[in-house]
Amino acid sequence: MATRAQVLIPIGIAAIIIGAAGIISIPNDAKLEQTQFPRGIVKIDDIPLQVQIADTRPLQIRGLMFQEKLPYDQGMLFVFDDGAIRSMWMLNRMLNPVNRQSRPLPARLQLEIRQNMFSK
């Protein structure tokens, strides 16, 4: 039977390699700490939300990384060229919590907002 170290060491090494590969694969323009997103306003149930628009691949990769706050009436709108089914994961997420309710439906748009934004 394998010892705890024999199991955990390979898992730890694999995690480091995967993490390093993920960081290396991020485009340079997505790594900048201050990225300027186009801005716009969307309305949901007559509630206006100011949104940052991630409409290019580097901006989509960057997403909400390194942002320390997301005001209650703001969000990020991801705009894609096609209506594929996507799952999203955020590296270096400093915000907590963000409402990300995925639907298993194809979509060209995905909106990230503060959790419980529409629960009132």
Secondary structure, DSSP 4 states (H G I P E B T S, - for coil): ---HHHHHHHHHHHHHHHHHHHHHTS-HHHH-SS-PPPEEEEEETTEEEEEEEE-SHHHHHHTTTT-----TTEEEEEE-SS--------TT---S-EE----SS--SEEEEEETTTT--
